[in-house]
Amino acid sequence: MRKILTIIGARPQIIKAAAISRALRRDFSTQLAEDILHTGQHYDDNMSRIFFNELDIPQPHYNLGVGSGTHGSQSARMLEGIEQVLLEGSYSGVLVYGDTNSTLAGALAASKLCIPVFHVEAGLRSFNMAMPEEQNRLVADHLATRLYAPTQTAVTNLSHEGLTERTLLSGDIMLDNTLHYLPQALRNGFLQRNGLTDGQYILATLHRDFNTDNSIRLQAILHAIQEIMHVSGLPVVLPLHPRTANRLKELDLTLPDGVRQMPPVSYLEMLALEHGASLLLTDSGGVQKEAYFLQRPCVILRPETEWQEIVDEGAAILADADPSRILDAYHTLSNRPVCRQPLFGDGQAAQHIINDILKYIQ
């Protein structure tokens, strides 16, 4: 039986890997085995271990324990550790997800050893090369053997870069996960335990370094949140990312009165929060998508997005860190219904991806 090495390191990758691991165990257990390598890029229990337990993902076979650091030092330690595992193992391919330093290191280590690289969530482009994520995804795509594009826009981006023959329009595995886990998320009573009522709060997430590490942008977003609470009469719920919490402390900033701060939440808790929110404010690419999957309007706290389809559908508005644009976007979206279109596939992306991997390695 063939075996692949799945490389993960950050919270979003752990969640994405759940869809592939679940499908492998359920439908392909006699055809393809999986080892999991965790780089340790996210090492806090609230940002990592809890997701393995909650989503019933097999514990990693390897954990490099890399932790935080500069992009160069972190990526170098990952590259060295992944290479050693690949040299000692016998893998038919390496599976990488998204656009983190773990993605980059996994793709580079495998390609140097002439091991096929399978890139899930390929073809995303913000066209902002100042973003580390954009740099990582570009390099990973061009190193990858097979590219699994979640949307037609991603396919088009890869076609423009001459990668059409390597590309499969797989759909988005996060839609697989949303459909699979939502009933469980709604059963666990998270909203009720926290005194929240469906439709009676706004959900915000804020973690991108260009927002948290820039005091002007961070203060502008906090001001916009304050204004939205004033005009809406609704509280804003904010699960606080460790980076954002640290920056608030360093800058001696406090959250506006009325913000319901929470520690980082699990994936199922986040799904419940998203489903119950009247509107979302976020700089997260994953939260933008989940808002669309759950038919919730979304104000994007960035100047651009990898998920332009959502904006084109009128389900989200790019507002950057400009308080007046954020408030205008809130007014525009607050009474606009969102109807999910089949932009992200049929909810069976994991099966499409595994079938393609098997076809390639056999």
C-alpha positions as a printed NumPy array, in Angstrom:
array([[  0.   ,   0.   ,   0.   ],
       [  1.248,   3.473,  -0.897],
       [  1.88 ,   6.07 ,   1.807],
       [  1.873,   9.87 ,   1.805],
       [  3.235,  12.382,   4.294],
       [  0.833,  15.152,   5.268],
       [  2.573,  18.316,   6.465],
       [  0.726,  20.736,   8.72 ],
       [  1.81 ,  23.447,  11.097],
       [ -0.891,  26.052,  11.641],
       [ -4.457,  25.908,  12.896],
       [ -6.1  ,  26.301,   9.436],
       [ -4.015,  23.457,   8.022],
       [ -4.997,  21.125,  10.831],
       [ -8.656,  21.813,  10.081],
       [ -8.163,  21.349,   6.33 ],
       [ -6.278,  18.1  ,   6.897],
       [ -9.277,  16.744,   8.798],
       [-11.25 ,  16.447,   5.552],
       [ -8.563,  14.426,   3.764],
       [ -7.78 ,  12.247,   6.803],
       [-11.471,  11.526,   7.339],
       [-11.977,  10.491,   3.706],
       [ -8.808,   8.375,   3.703],
       [ -9.881,   6.403,   6.764],
       [-13.467,   6.042,   5.601],
       [-13.158,   5.328,   1.877],
       [ -9.518,   4.619,   0.962],
       [ -8.029,   2.758,   3.931],
       [ -6.884,  -0.185,   1.798],
       [ -5.345,   1.974,  -0.919],
       [ -3.459,   4.831,   0.705],
       [ -1.92 ,   5.304,   4.154],
       [ -1.096,   8.651,   5.746],
       [  1.597,   9.802,   8.146],
       [  1.177,  13.277,   9.628],
       [  4.067,  15.653,  10.333],
       [  3.365,  18.696,  12.507],
       [  6.033,  21.365,  12.179],
       [  4.981,  23.027,  15.431],
       [  4.421,  26.407,  13.773],
       [  1.336,  26.765,  16.006],
       [  2.246,  25.187,  19.325],
       [ -0.221,  26.682,  21.821],
       [ -2.838,  24.077,  22.839],
       [ -5.648,  26.488,  21.915],
       [ -4.142,  26.905,  18.454],
       [ -3.15 ,  23.309,  17.753],
       [ -3.738,  20.252,  19.958],
       [ -7.398,  20.991,  20.625],
       [ -8.149,  20.616,  16.913],
       [ -6.697,  17.115,  16.7  ],
       [ -8.891,  16.03 ,  19.587],
       [-12.055,  17.815,  18.481],
       [-11.913,  16.802,  14.813],
       [-10.763,  13.229,  15.48 ],
       [ -7.564,  13.597,  13.48 ],
       [ -4.849,  10.985,  14.116],
       [ -2.077,  12.35 ,  16.322],
       [  1.025,  13.37 ,  14.328],
       [  3.633,  10.721,  13.699],
       [  6.257,  13.48 ,  13.827],
       [  6.339,  16.834,  15.608],
       [  9.276,  19.077,  14.823],
       [  8.464,  21.529,  17.638],
       [  9.779,  24.441,  15.601],
       [  7.777,  27.149,  17.372],
       [  7.995,  30.825,  16.539],
       [ 10.849,  32.817,  15.017],
       [ 11.716,  34.895,  11.994],
       [ 10.498,  33.634,   8.644],
       [ 14.016,  32.574,   7.673],
       [ 14.952,  30.742,  10.851],
       [ 11.542,  29.103,  11.216],
       [ 11.465,  27.928,   7.59 ],
       [ 15.043,  26.66 ,   7.788],
       [ 14.337,  24.515,  10.858],
       [ 11.23 ,  23.127,   9.18 ],
       [ 13.106,  22.362,   5.977],
       [ 15.826,  20.484,   7.854],
       [ 13.35 ,  18.459,   9.917],
       [ 11.061,  17.569,   7.004],
       [ 14.009,  16.54 ,   4.844],
       [ 15.251,  14.161,   7.547],
       [ 11.832,  12.495,   7.84 ],
       [ 11.58 ,  12.111,   4.068],
       [ 15.076,  10.598,   3.847],
       [ 14.257,   8.04 ,   6.534],
       [ 10.766,   7.174,   5.23 ],
       [  9.356,   5.777,   2.027],
       [  6.648,   8.101,   0.745],
       [  4.868,   8.206,  -2.587],
       [  4.082,  11.876,  -2.133],
       [  3.875,  14.847,   0.204],
       [  0.604,  16.65 ,   0.857],
       [  0.769,  20.359,   1.755],
       [ -2.005,  22.836,   2.482],
       [ -2.475,  26.537,   1.972],
       [  0.217,  29.16 ,   2.255],
       [  2.191,  29.074,   5.518],
       [  5.901,  28.618,   6.116],
       [  5.095,  24.945,   6.744],
       [  3.632,  24.749,   3.22 ],
       [  6.725,  26.318,   1.718],
       [  9.16 ,  24.102,   3.645],
       [  7.219,  20.931,   2.83 ],
       [  7.036,  21.688,  -0.878],
       [ 10.697,  22.63 ,  -1.066],
       [ 12.   ,  19.646,   0.912],
       [  9.981,  17.143,  -1.128],
       [ 10.761,  18.671,  -4.518],
       [ 14.498,  18.682,  -3.749],
       [ 14.23 ,  14.93 ,  -3.147],
       [ 12.112,  14.405,  -6.29 ],
       [  9.092,  13.312,  -4.25 ],
       [  5.713,  14.351,  -5.729],
       [  4.129,  17.364,  -4.042],
       [  0.328,  17.618,  -3.832],
       [ -0.818,  21.159,  -3.003],
       [ -4.324,  21.58 ,  -1.597],
       [ -5.843,  25.065,  -1.935],
       [ -3.634,  25.963,  -4.878],
       [ -4.025,  28.954,  -7.163],
       [ -5.048,  31.571,  -4.614],
       [ -3.708,  35.018,  -5.363],
       [ -4.021,  38.316,  -3.512],
       [ -1.537,  39.923,  -5.958],
       [  0.131,  41.527,  -2.947],
       [  3.707,  40.301,  -2.866],
       [  4.315,  42.022,   0.471],
       [  2.25 ,  39.253,   2.082],
       [  4.35 ,  36.276,   3.246],
       [  1.373,  34.068,   2.383],
       [  1.463,  35.233,  -1.24 ],
       [  5.165,  34.437,  -1.478],
       [  4.643,  30.994,   0.039],
       [  1.708,  30.023,  -2.164],
       [  3.43 ,  31.131,  -5.36 ],
       [  6.55 ,  29.092,  -4.655],
       [  4.546,  26.062,  -3.471],
       [  2.37 ,  26.115,  -6.588],
       [  5.326,  26.2  ,  -8.939],
       [  7.086,  23.382,  -7.075],
       [  3.988,  21.19 ,  -6.813],
       [  3.363,  18.133,  -8.948],
       [ -0.43 ,  18.32 ,  -8.677],
       [ -2.431,  21.444,  -7.856],
       [ -5.89 ,  21.244,  -6.277],
       [ -7.744,  24.466,  -6.995],
       [-10.804,  25.249,  -4.849],
       [-12.5  ,  27.581,  -7.358],
       [-12.57 ,  28.421, -11.042],
       [-10.773,  31.691, -10.267],
       [ -7.905,  29.696,  -8.773],
       [ -7.82 ,  27.534, -11.922],
       [ -7.613,  30.681, -14.048],
       [ -4.765,  32.063, -11.94 ],
       [ -2.777,  28.86 , -12.404],
       [ -3.527,  28.841, -16.124],
       [ -2.085,  32.349, -16.44 ],
       [  1.114,  31.003, -14.861],
       [  1.388,  28.082, -17.272],
       [  0.301,  25.416, -14.778],
       [ -2.903,  24.18 , -16.412],
       [ -1.731,  20.599, -16.978],
       [ -0.972,  20.12 , -13.275],
       [ -4.291,  21.536, -12.09 ],
       [ -7.531,  19.917, -10.942],
       [-10.635,  21.915, -10.008],
       [-11.315,  19.952,  -6.823],
       [-13.607,  22.287,  -4.93 ],
       [-12.853,  23.507,  -1.432],
       [-12.237,  21.011,   1.372],
       [-13.39 ,  23.607,   3.898],
       [-16.871,  23.316,   2.406],
       [-16.577,  19.565,   3.059],
       [-15.748,  20.348,   6.677],
       [-18.468,  22.954,   7.149],
       [-21.156,  20.592,   5.888],
       [-19.788,  17.696,   7.941],
       [-19.205,  19.45 ,  11.272],
       [-21.965,  22.094,  11.4  ],
       [-24.638,  19.813,  12.944],
       [-22.169,  18.797,  15.658],
       [-21.171,  22.436,  16.235],
       [-24.774,  23.508,  16.73 ],
       [-25.48 ,  20.662,  19.158],
       [-22.784,  21.539,  21.676],
       [-24.592,  24.592,  23.09 ],
       [-21.616,  26.958,  22.915],
       [-23.714,  30.066,  22.286],
       [-26.085,  29.321,  25.117],
       [-23.241,  28.698,  27.558],
       [-21.811,  32.097,  26.691],
       [-25.087,  33.999,  26.881],
       [-25.312,  34.601,  23.134],
       [-28.448,  34.548,  20.986],
       [-28.626,  33.829,  17.254],
       [-28.61 ,  37.033,  15.224],
       [-27.999,  39.24 ,  18.255],
       [-24.258,  39.835,  17.938],
       [-21.556,  40.635,  15.407],
       [-18.485,  38.395,  15.181],
       [-14.991,  39.818,  14.614],
       [-11.606,  38.174,  14.093],
       [ -8.334,  40.053,  13.828],
       [ -4.944,  38.424,  13.507],
       [ -3.059,  39.411,  10.329],
       [  0.292,  40.968,  11.148],
       [ -0.268,  43.927,   8.838],
       [ -3.249,  44.837,  11.028],
       [ -2.002,  43.85 ,  14.471],
       [  1.583,  45.104,  14.073],
       [  0.579,  48.499,  12.686],
       [ -0.72 ,  50.654,  15.53 ],
       [ -2.527,  53.055,  13.18 ],
       [ -4.403,  50.255,  11.427],
       [ -5.158,  48.451,  14.674],
       [ -6.571,  51.561,  16.336],
       [ -8.609,  52.386,  13.23 ],
       [-10.214,  48.932,  13.239],
       [-10.988,  49.177,  16.959],
       [-12.581,  52.586,  16.354],
       [-14.721,  51.114,  13.559],
       [-15.828,  48.282,  15.857],
       [-16.868,  50.859,  18.448],
       [-18.895,  52.779,  15.863],
       [-20.619,  49.646,  14.58 ],
       [-21.644,  48.659,  18.099],
       [-23.051,  52.164,  18.58 ],
       [-25.166,  52.19 ,  15.407],
       [-26.237,  48.539,  15.558],
       [-26.929,  48.267,  19.262],
       [-25.29 ,  44.827,  19.125],
       [-22.203,  43.573,  20.953],
       [-19.149,  42.474,  18.993],
       [-17.758,  39.066,  19.957],
       [-13.98 ,  38.855,  19.472],
       [-12.076,  35.584,  19.998],
       [ -8.671,  37.11 ,  20.666],
       [ -5.715,  35.712,  18.748],
       [ -2.482,  35.546,  20.833],
       [ -0.726,  37.924,  18.418],
       [ -3.486,  40.512,  18.785],
       [ -3.55 ,  40.15 ,  22.564],
       [  0.213,  40.712,  22.734],
       [  0.058,  43.771,  20.498],
       [ -2.764,  45.337,  22.495],
       [ -0.679,  44.903,  25.628],
       [  2.491,  46.273,  24.018],
       [  0.66 ,  49.338,  22.668],
       [ -1.296,  49.849,  25.896],
       [ -4.566,  49.674,  23.961],
       [ -7.88 ,  48.457,  25.34 ],
       [-10.823,  46.971,  23.479],
       [-13.898,  49.201,  23.153],
       [-16.568,  48.878,  25.815],
       [-19.137,  46.312,  24.736],
       [-16.704,  43.965,  22.996],
       [-17.142,  40.402,  24.252],
       [-13.57 ,  39.17 ,  24.334],
       [-12.973,  35.412,  24.269],
       [ -9.829,  33.287,  24.27 ],
       [ -9.114,  31.458,  20.99 ],
       [-11.983,  29.082,  20.249],
       [-12.038,  25.613,  18.749],
       [-13.162,  24.943,  15.191],
       [-16.604,  23.721,  16.236],
       [-17.046,  26.707,  18.536],
       [-16.034,  29.024,  15.718],
       [-18.571,  27.43 ,  13.383],
       [-21.269,  27.965,  15.995],
       [-20.227,  31.608,  16.45 ],
       [-20.203,  32.225,  12.69 ],
       [-23.575,  30.568,  12.211],
       [-25.169,  32.637,  14.97 ],
       [-23.683,  36.005,  13.984],
       [-25.679,  38.633,  12.123],
       [-22.504,  39.816,  10.336],
       [-18.776,  39.119,  10.409],
       [-15.769,  41.459,  10.468],
       [-12.524,  39.672,   9.639],
       [ -9.059,  39.739,   8.12 ],
       [ -9.025,  35.933,   7.903],
       [ -9.341,  34.232,   4.543],
       [-10.873,  31.131,   6.106],
       [-13.5  ,  33.078,   8.023],
       [-14.49 ,  34.913,   4.815],
       [-15.253,  31.576,   3.184],
       [-17.067,  30.136,   6.16 ],
       [-19.241,  33.237,   6.345],
       [-20.219,  32.602,   2.729],
       [-20.81 ,  28.879,   3.307],
       [-23.113,  29.799,   6.208],
       [-24.784,  32.616,   4.236],
       [-23.606,  35.417,   6.508],
       [-22.465,  38.837,   5.23 ],
       [-18.808,  39.695,   5.764],
       [-16.774,  42.915,   6.001],
       [-13.178,  42.159,   5.017],
       [-10.567,  44.154,   6.973],
       [ -8.004,  44.009,   4.185],
       [ -7.364,  45.914,   0.937],
       [ -7.589,  42.71 ,  -1.122],
       [ -8.728,  39.108,  -0.838],
       [ -7.872,  35.707,  -2.279],
       [-11.599,  34.999,  -2.381],
       [-12.718,  37.653,  -4.851],
       [-15.654,  35.432,  -5.83 ],
       [-17.354,  36.265,  -2.536],
       [-16.983,  39.985,  -3.148],
       [-18.245,  39.651,  -6.716],
       [-21.316,  37.848,  -5.379],
       [-22.067,  40.814,  -3.128],
       [-21.714,  38.684,   0.   ],
       [-18.628,  40.549,   1.244],
       [-17.083,  44.006,   0.928],
       [-13.41 ,  44.961,   1.064],
       [-13.104,  47.775,   3.607],
       [ -9.411,  47.661,   4.576],
       [ -8.698,  49.379,   7.916],
       [-10.648,  52.526,   7.043],
       [-13.328,  53.246,   9.697],
       [-15.645,  55.06 ,   7.269],
       [-15.426,  52.241,   4.692],
       [-15.964,  49.618,   7.393],
       [-19.043,  51.45 ,   8.665],
       [-20.381,  51.937,   5.121],
       [-19.837,  48.233,   4.417],
       [-21.733,  47.35 ,   7.585],
       [-24.704,  49.501,   6.525],
       [-24.667,  48.011,   3.005],
       [-24.483,  44.406,   4.144],
       [-26.547,  44.429,   7.321],
       [-29.825,  43.99 ,   5.446],
       [-28.518,  42.114,   2.404],
       [-29.342,  38.39 ,   2.264],
       [-26.536,  36.038,   1.256],
       [-27.376,  33.075,  -0.962],
       [-24.558,  30.549,  -1.38 ],
       [-23.799,  29.607,  -4.973],
       [-21.795,  26.494,  -5.979],
       [-18.57 ,  28.477,  -6.329],
       [-16.616,  26.159,  -4.051],
       [-17.59 ,  22.761,  -5.418],
       [-19.937,  19.993,  -4.348],
       [-18.732,  19.324,  -0.802],
       [-16.77 ,  16.252,  -1.956],
       [-13.386,  17.879,  -2.554],
       [-11.494,  15.369,  -0.392],
       [-12.691,  12.433,  -2.512],
       [-11.757,  14.238,  -5.74 ],
       [ -8.273,  15.005,  -4.394],
       [ -7.553,  11.485,  -3.116],
       [ -8.754,   9.905,  -6.345],
       [ -6.388,  12.167,  -8.287],
       [ -3.464,  11.362,  -5.977],
       [ -4.086,   7.631,  -6.412],
       [ -4.284,   8.007, -10.169],
       [ -0.986,   9.869, -10.216],
       [  1.077,   7.587,  -7.94 ],
       [ -0.155,   4.229,  -9.279]])
